[in-house]
Amino acid sequence: MGELCVRSVLVTGANRGLGLGLVQHLLGLPKPPQWLFATCRDPKGQRAQELQNLASKHHNLVILPLEVANPTSIKAAAAKVGEHLGGSGLNLLINNAGIVKITLLENETLEDMTEIYTTNTVGPLLMGQAFLPLLKKAAQGSPGSGLSCSKAAIVNMSSYAGSIEDVYVWEFGQVVSYRCSKAALNMLTKCQSLAYREHGILCVTLHPGWVQTEMGGSSESFKPPLTVDASVQGMLKVLSSLSEKETGTFLDWEGKILPW
């Protein structure tokens, strides 16, 4: 399996955790993207300091404000990305931004379910719609007839917690709103794969593993099994190998197919 070689990439939720890890590793590839768009809610804020430091050293890294639950913000970001890319399209869209609230089933509320579903499921839907013209342009401008991440792809960051068949780590946290949002995201990816295949766009969901991040948990009493580096290295290796036979599938960071 070769290294991922892709001309342009956009990563949401890129100021910390897996998003920041993806940006760091993409910049460190033997052939880094010509354009790497890193988005987050507040690019100038303290929580984006590491991203700002990277941008000062890498001219191909562009930081953009983006709130994935806000259609106006998404459209503005898509317009900016289009300006930077000129006549070429966007090859790889990684919908990484997501939220979770640790709570039991009996404590779930309309407000929490709505907020989590809007960010984790509706956000990737709106992102796919807004960036579709740029993804289509990238697919049209790429040689060959197959599907790949180098050509045009949407990668939705899901979670094994969204598997209905195998309700992963229930004993560690019920997080019902989060599980529902990721199960719905898996279905969205399947729908995107069917609708966008004719445009030459590959669509997959990825489970990054249970990772030592702010979201995954990283307390001294219990550390998730995977580091950000190990997860990101695995995911980029998987992305480099994807083809049309994987479009519409649910994979983990090692490339294993997961149960719906």
Summary of the structure (lengths in Angstrom):
residues: 260
radius of gyration: 17.1
end to end distance: 26.2
largest distance: 52.7
contacts: 886
relative contact order: 0.15
helix: 46%
strand: 14%
